[in-house]
Amino acid sequence: MPPMRTAVWGWLRALTLRTLALFALAFVASIAFAVIAAEMRRGALDPVDRAVELAVHRLDSLPADLVAMTATRIGSNAVLLPALAVVTALAIHLRRRVVAIVLVIDAAAVICAYSLLKVMFSRERPELFDKVALPTGYSFPSGHSMSAMGIYGVIAAALIALYPRARRPVIAAAAGLIALIGVSRIYLGVHWPSDVLGGFLGGVPPLIVSVHLIHRRRVHDRNLADLVEARPVDQP
């Protein structure tokens, strides 16, 4: 087999359908983020943002306040980083160094990314009501939401790698927590809905890359070379 064909065949064997699907999702999320950012910059999302923000605020109640404040606290670095440290230490203890390294690099990348994006877009925070004091800094994308998707999501992936039998409850808990953190930022009036959506979308690519690195190829995963070999060969 010629060297070029051998190299292509090796690449096809390395690229599984699961990997292709994951990175396609990351690409779609990146495009969606770019579209929302562009629409936000030209003010096209302002009427929808305002309407949704006020609609969510109508759910105002003491129980909702407690849930929102708890969720937003869990989404803060004051809780997120210690949780990250605990799972990282657990991965090291179980001799899963790759998982630990991915957790640390992912968290650093997400925090740096949303910090730079906030400065880049320089969007002012909403001032529709005074539920809590507005944080300092810019609004788009929501750092809580991006961290929820891009860091808590990866923490969940790490826990699944460490404890495969806990897959379903971990996924359910992570999905619920991520959603609550995002909604809490809208409910408390510190972010526009498009900030939260942008944060979620911005957290998808690092989540996908981290999941790919943590849950590396399984033996039963089909790859592109399998599909090529499975195609019937035309007889002369």
N, C-alpha and C positions, 0 to 999 in steps of 0.2 A: 504494500500500500504506500503511495507517495507520501512524503513528509507532510505536505499541506493537508492532504485528506486525513492523515492520521491525527493531526492537530485538531481539525474540525470535528472529527468523530469523538475525540476525547472531550472537547467542549460540549458536544451534544449529550454525552453521557453524564457530564457534571451538572448540566442544567435540567433539573427535574420539572415536571409540570407544576408541582407545588411551589417551587421557587419562582417559576414564571408567573403564576397567578399572584403570588405575594408582591412581586415587584411591579406588576401591572397595577395592582391596587395602590401602591405607593405613588406611581406615576399619575394616576387619576386624581389622587388626593392632592398632589402638588399642583396640578392644573387647576383644580377647583379652588385651592387656596389663592392662586394667582388671580383667578377671575373675581373672587370675592374682594380681594385687596384692591383690584382696579376699580370695581364698582363702588367700594367704600370711599376711595379717594375722590371720585367725581361726585359723591353725594347721593348716588342713586339709591342707596340702602337706607338713608336717613328716615324716610316716612315709615318704612316697615320696622326698622329698629325701634322707633319711638312707640309705634302701636303695640308691638310685642312687649316692650319693656313695661308699659303702663298696664297691659293686660295681665302680665305676671304679677305686677304689684297689687292688683285687686285681690289676689289670694292671701293678702296680708292677714296673719293671725299669730297668736303666741306660739302654737305648736310649729307652724311653718317657720317662724323666726328661729326657734331652737334647732330645727333640722338644718336650715340654711347656714346658721352660724357654725354648727358642728361640722357640716360638710366643707365649708370654706376654710375652717381651721385645719381640717385634715389635709386639704389641698395646699396649705401653706408650706414653705420650706422648713418651718419650725417642727412640723410633724413628718413631712415627706423625707427629709434627709436622715433623721434617726431611723425611720422605717427602712430606708435604703441601706443604711449601715448594718442594721440587724440581719437583713436578708443576705447582704454581701458576706458578712461574717459567717453566716450559716452555710453559704456556698463554699467558703474556704474550709470550714470545718469538715464538710462532706467531700472535700477534695475535688470540687468542681470549679477549678480556677478560671476556666473560660467563662463560666456564668458570672463569677465575681467581677472579672475584668470588663465584660460587656455591660454589666450594671453600672459600674463607675463611669465608663466612657460615655454611655448613653445619657446618664444624668447630666454630666458636664456639657455634652453637646446640646441637649435640650435647653438648659438654663442659659447658655451662651446665645443660642439661636433666638429665643424669644426676647432676650435683652436687646440684641442688635435690631431685631425686627421692630420692636417698640420705638426705638430711636429713629429708625428708618421711616416709619409711617407717621410718627408724632401725632397720633389722634388723641384728642381731648376726651376725658371720661364724661359719661352722662351726668347731668345735674337736674334730673327730673323730680327727685324727692330725696329726703334726708334720712334714709334708713340707718346708715352708718357713715362715719367720716370717710370721705374719699381718700384712697391711698395716693401717695405721691407717684409720679411717673405717668407714662402714657398708657393708652387703653388697648390698642390693637397690636398683636393678638393678645388674648387673655393668657397670662402666664400660668394661672391656676389650671385652666383648661388644657393648655399644651402640656403641662407637667402631668396632669391626670392621665392623658392619653399616652404621652411619650415616656413617662417614668413609672407611674403606677401600673400601666399596661405591661411594661417590661418586668416589673416586680412580680406581677401575676404569672408571666411566662416563665420566669425563673423558678417560682414556687412549683409550677407544674412540672418543670424539668427535675426538680429535687424530689417532688412527691407526686408522681403520675396519677395515683389513685384519687387525688384530690382535685383532678382536672375540672369537673363540672362545678362544684361549689366555688372554686377559685375564680373561674370565668364569670359565674353569676355575680359573685361579690364584687369583682373588679368592674364589670359592666355597670352595676348599680351605683357604685361609688363614683365612677367617672362621670356618669350622667348627673348625679346629685351635685357634684362639685361645679360642673358647668352651669346648671340651673341656678345654683345658689348665688353665683356672681351676678346673674341677671336680676334675681329676686331682691338682692341687697342693693341694687342700683349702682354697682361699681363698674359694670361693663355693659356695653351694648350687646344684643344677641349676636350680631355679626362678629364681634370680638371673640365670643365663645366658640362660634362655629369655626372661625379662622384658627383659633387655638387647637381645637380638636383635629382639624385637617392638618395643621402644621406638626402635630404630634404623631401623625400616622407614619411618615417615612422613617423616622428613627425607631419607631415601634416595629415596623416591618423588618428593618435591617437587623435589629436586635433579636427578634424572634427567629430569623433565619440563622443567625450565628449560634443562638442557644439551642435551638432544635434543629440540628444539622440533619442532613439527608438520612432517611431511614432506608433500610434494605428494600422494602416493598414499594418505595416511591418509584413511579414510572418516570422515565426521562425521554427526551426528544429522540435519542438514538433508538429507543425501544419502538417508538412510533414509526420511524423510518424502516426499521427491520421488519415491522409487522405489515407494511404495505406490500400488496402482491406485486411481483416483478413481472413486467410484460415479457411474454415469450416472443422470440423472433419469428 
